[in-house]
Amino acid sequence: MSVAVLAGIMVAASTSASASAAPAPVPGTERVTLTASGEQADGDAHGPEVSADGRFAAFSAYAANLVPGDTNGHGDVFVRHLRTGTVERVSVGAGGAQADGESSALGISADGRYVLFRSNARNLVAWDTPPTDDAAYDIYLHDRRTHRTERISVAPDGGSALAGGAALSADARYIAFNAKADRMETDPGDLFGAVYVLDRRTGTVERVSNRTGPTVPAVLQGISADGRRVAYAQPVPRSGYGATWVHDRRTGTEERVNVRPDGTPDPWYAMPASLSADGRVIAFTSYSDDLVPGGAAGDSHLYVRDLDTDVTRRVAPGPAGESLPGAPHLSPDGRYLAYEAAPRQSDGLLGPSNVYLRDLRTGSTRLVSESVDGGPVTDAAVTLCSVSAHARSVGLGSHSARLVPDDTNGFSDGFVRHLR
């Protein structure tokens, strides 16, 4: 065991007893892509994915100074404890071995124990025949309690599944992921990407996508907290057409999301999309004019659909005059919707994208990406990454130097906005 790994274990052990007693973050914006001692990252960082309980933030970074002994020269995945400030690298193999390839964060379990990431590293797990193609990526899950990393996307021959995106249930029992169908199945029927779900308890892998359009690629959009419902889109290549579905793994049925008020299919795909924890509500972007009575109006193409009541409503711009809202992220309870939008500046022009939060129950809207000067950030766009339970915390990414004081590293960073 290396000195760096041993030191990390000792730090984790020394802080575990006091972690529960650490105070909750105060409202405001916190930069999370820092060392445990508060030093700025010396490379670009992205994310973070915030755990549902708001205690942990998982992010990707090319910085080499976030933890001791980071010498691999690749992008890695880290977790910051938002109460204690400790930072650990989780894109590691047995004994804390550094990854020999690129890794990027995809998600974190509700309690922060499990971290989901994508990587083309070959030394995170044992391979019979490691792929030689650097473009062969797979999905991995790291258990922060046992320090074990497992490969999720395993082809029947044990090789790479050529995986893309992935999402996990709240307890990380179920992992939904994109992979090439001709790698995952003996007779896939197509060569495009499909969506699969792994049950980590039983080891079974189930294909949930492309049942009505096997020649159309499927793009994972999300999974419910209990792993029962999976959202995916089927965009028709080189067009704006397609379908978005929510598949019920218990009943084997699926419901189309992009439909007109009378229930007939709408041709424009609904993507990107965000699913609530119970799988009942889905928010999405669509450029259709036929999803709500009277059609779309203004410059918003952001919608929320209740799959139980079969009602779709359009999310209009807020009172601040933000335009072109998109990139929706629902809070787990489905009450709050965070999104990116371009604020209208004093000169009438649109500024770089900022992040806003809409209370879908009251209709109130607040700016999430507030600058140190007050008001929207104007020096760079802000990316929306995640939303914790009850929208208490929102994960942001940006190259802006105005989200927190003393941001002088010149790199993109990850931030968490604590709203209450």
ABEGO torsion letter per residue (X at the ends): XBAAAAAAAAAAAAAAAAAAABBBBBBEBBBABBBAAGBBBABBBBOBBBBAAGABBBBBBABAAABBGBAAGBBBBBBBBAAAGBBBBABBBBGGBBBABBBBBABBBAAGABBBBBBABAAABBBABBBABAABBBBBBBBAAAGBBBBABBBAAGBBAGBBBBBBBAAGABBBBBBBAAAABABAGBABBBBBBBBAAAGBBBBABGAABAABBBBBAEBBAAGABBBBBBBBBGBABEBBBBBBAAAGBBBBABBBAAGBBBABBBOBBBBBAAGABBBBBBABAAABBGEBBEABABBBBBAAAGBBBBBBBBAAGBBGBBGBBBBAAGABBBBBBBBBBAAGBBBBBBBBBBBAAAGBBBBABBBAAEEBBAABBBBBABBBBGGABBBBBBABAAABBGBAAGBBBBBBBBAX
